[in-house]
């Protein structure tokens, strides 16, 4: 009988101890969640890492970096940029740079494909209207139409490259149109790289790169390229 009473007492104490510990565990999980509010759920981590070409532990390091000074100074950095900036060796830095170039090339290719689709729909719906301000005004890529310039360039044009570099350095938002591009996305990308256009400025919409698709002729402008155009009272004039 004594043993049964002792066992019952021990079980009761153990139950009380477990219940007392449960709130602590809950608080711990909530605290961890607050420390990393933007951390991916475990079920999504593998997929997210795969999308960026990273390992899961690299995604964890990115989350940790964004909780420190880097995240305060640059809160919107993508994983590849953050890991590349804080790379621990030249080999690691090179790897992240390669991953980012590949990701950016794919993103620009998709953007240009959408640009062509948009152009075609515009021609189908409004064949008599000249289109200059692309992307459309509702697009998140458009900053403020009144502040943007349209820059027309062509291949094998050193003056075109110099003009674009000057605008790029000054931080001027502009839409670049390559005359005679023949819808060749690869040539446009090569030209943009040669002109020194920073992919970050393409990503945040400061600069857009487009096929001309007859716009230069449609606006009735004259003269040699490059041509920097801006809108005045609804008309495009040469700067």
C-alpha positions, 0 to 999 in steps of 0.5 A: 500500500505504501508503494502505491501511495508513493508511486501516485505521489510521484506521478502527481508531482511529475504531471505538475512539473510538466505543466509548469514547463509548458508555458516556458516552451511556448514563450520560447517559440514565440520569442524566436518567432519575434526575433525572426519575423520574416524567416521562412517556415520550415516546410518552405525552406527547402523550396526557397533555398532551391529557388535561389540556388542555395543550401538551407544553411546558407538561407539560415545565414542570410536570415541571421545577417538580415537581423544584424547591421546589414539588415538595418542599412539595407533591409530589402537585400535579396539572399544572393546580394546579402551573402555576396557582400558578407562572403567569407572568401573570394571563392564564396563571393565569386559563387554568389556573384555567378548565381546572381548574374544567372538569376538576373539574366533569367529575370531580364529575359522574362521582363523582355518577353512580357515587354514584347507581349505588352507591345503587341497588345498595344498595337492590336488595341490602339494601332494609331497611337504611338507608345513611348512610356513603357512599362505601363503607368500602372506597372511597379517598374514605373517611377514617375512618368513626368521625371523619366526620359526616353533614350534611343540608341543603336548598336555600334554607336560609341556616342550612345554608350557614352550618353547612357553611361552619363545618365546612369552615373547621374542616377537619372531614371530613363527608359532605354530603346534599342533601335534595330534590335530585331527582337534579339534579347541577347544582343540587348543584354550584351549592349546593356552590359557594355554600357555599364548598366547596373542590374540593380537599377533595372531591378528597382525600375530606375532603368528599363531596357526595351526593343524600339519596335518602331517608336523612334519613327512613330514620334517623328523625331529627327537626327542622329542617335543617341537621342534623349527625349523628354515630354513637354505638354504631352509631346516628346522633344529632344533634349 
